[in-house]
Amino acid sequence: MKRGFSLLLSIIFLMIMAFIGAMIISFSASSSHHASNLFLDTKADLALKSSTEYAILALHGHDFSKGRLNEINVSYPFFNSNIRFHYFVTNCQSGDYNCSAIKTKDTNGTVLVYVTVTSKLPNYPLRKVKVTLQMP
């Protein structure tokens, strides 16, 4: 009777230890996956900020006598960035989808900068958007 009871307790103890070990491995893998996603999310935030600053710099350096700057595409190691511009001007022609006509001269030349960062990685679908209003 004692030998059978000891064998039963040993089997139950081994099963409990195996369950605890499996849970530890599962939590470890989940934690590792979460850390890598957090790292890529932080890199996407930095790419979004960098693209926005690049767009504002491109606006300030653009010669508008040759036309408006409508779109910029930037490629990063893990992300693609698409930057689109929408202008608020007093002389907007009808049918021009890149501008809106306004009546106030104070805000003439204001630009809405629309930045979209998307992931190149197929296992990590990510899209971040930032909209900035740049005054002249």
C-alpha positions in Angstrom: 0.0 0.0 0.0 2.8 2.4 0.8 4.7 1.7 -2.4 1.6 2.4 -4.6 0.8 5.6 -2.7 4.4 6.8 -3.1 4.3 6.0 -6.8 1.0 7.9 -7.2 2.4 10.9 -5.3 5.6 10.9 -7.4 3.5 10.9 -10.6 1.3 13.8 -9.4 4.4 15.7 -8.3 6.1 15.2 -11.7 2.9 16.3 -13.5 2.7 19.5 -11.4 6.4 20.2 -12.0 5.9 19.6 -15.8 2.9 22.0 -15.8 4.9 24.7 -14.0 7.8 24.3 -16.4 5.5 24.6 -19.4 4.0 27.7 -18.0 7.4 29.2 -17.4 8.5 28.5 -20.9 5.2 29.9 -22.3 5.6 33.1 -20.2 9.2 33.5 -21.3 8.3 33.1 -25.0 5.5 35.6 -24.6 7.7 38.1 -22.8 10.3 37.8 -25.6 7.7 38.4 -28.3 6.3 41.3 -26.4 9.8 42.9 -26.0 10.5 42.6 -29.8 7.2 44.1 -30.6 7.8 46.9 -28.2 11.2 47.5 -29.8 9.7 47.7 -33.3 6.9 49.9 -32.1 9.5 52.3 -30.7 11.4 52.3 -34.0 8.1 53.1 -35.8 7.5 56.0 -33.5 11.0 57.3 -34.2 10.5 56.8 -38.0 7.2 58.7 -37.7 8.9 61.6 -35.9 11.8 61.6 -38.3 9.5 61.6 -41.4 7.5 64.5 -40.0 10.7 66.6 -39.4 12.0 65.7 -42.8 8.7 66.8 -44.4 8.8 70.2 -42.6 12.4 70.6 -43.6 11.5 69.8 -47.3 8.7 72.3 -47.2 11.0 75.1 -46.0 13.6 74.2 -48.6 11.2 73.8 -51.5 11.1 76.5 -54.3 7.3 77.1 -54.7 7.8 79.1 -57.9 8.2 75.7 -59.6 5.0 74.3 -58.1 3.9 72.7 -54.9 5.4 69.7 -53.1 2.7 67.1 -53.1 4.2 63.8 -51.8 7.4 62.3 -50.5 8.2 58.6 -49.9 11.0 57.7 -47.5 12.3 54.2 -46.9 13.8 53.0 -43.6 15.2 49.5 -42.9 12.0 48.2 -41.4 9.4 50.8 -42.4 8.1 52.8 -45.4 7.0 56.3 -44.9 4.6 58.2 -47.1 4.2 62.0 -46.6 1.4 63.9 -48.3 0.8 67.6 -48.2 -2.5 69.6 -48.3 -2.3 73.3 -48.8 -4.7 76.0 -47.5 -4.3 78.9 -50.0 -6.3 81.9 -51.2 -5.7 81.0 -54.9 -6.7 77.4 -55.1 -8.1 76.3 -58.4 -11.2 74.1 -58.4 -10.4 70.5 -59.1 -7.1 70.6 -57.3 -7.3 68.0 -54.6 -4.1 69.1 -52.9 -5.4 72.4 -51.7 -8.4 74.1 -50.1 -9.4 77.7 -50.8 -9.5 79.9 -47.8 -10.5 83.6 -47.4 -8.2 84.7 -44.6 -4.8 86.0 -45.6 -3.3 85.3 -42.2 -3.3 81.6 -42.7 -2.5 81.7 -46.4 0.1 79.0 -47.2 -0.7 76.8 -44.2 0.1 73.2 -45.0 -1.4 70.0 -43.5 1.3 67.4 -43.4 -0.1 63.8 -43.3 2.6 61.2 -42.5 2.0 57.5 -42.6 4.5 54.9 -41.5 3.9 51.2 -42.5 5.9 48.1 -41.6 7.8 46.2 -44.3 7.8 43.1 -42.1 5.1 40.6 -42.9 4.9 39.2 -39.4 4.5 42.6 -37.8 1.7 44.5 -39.5 1.9 48.1 -38.3 0.6 51.5 -39.4 1.1 54.7 -37.6 -0.2 58.1 -38.7 0.6 61.6 -37.7 -1.0 64.8 -38.9 0.7 68.1 -38.4 -0.4 71.6 -39.4 2.6 73.8 -40.5 2.1 77.5 -40.5 3.9 79.7 -43.1 
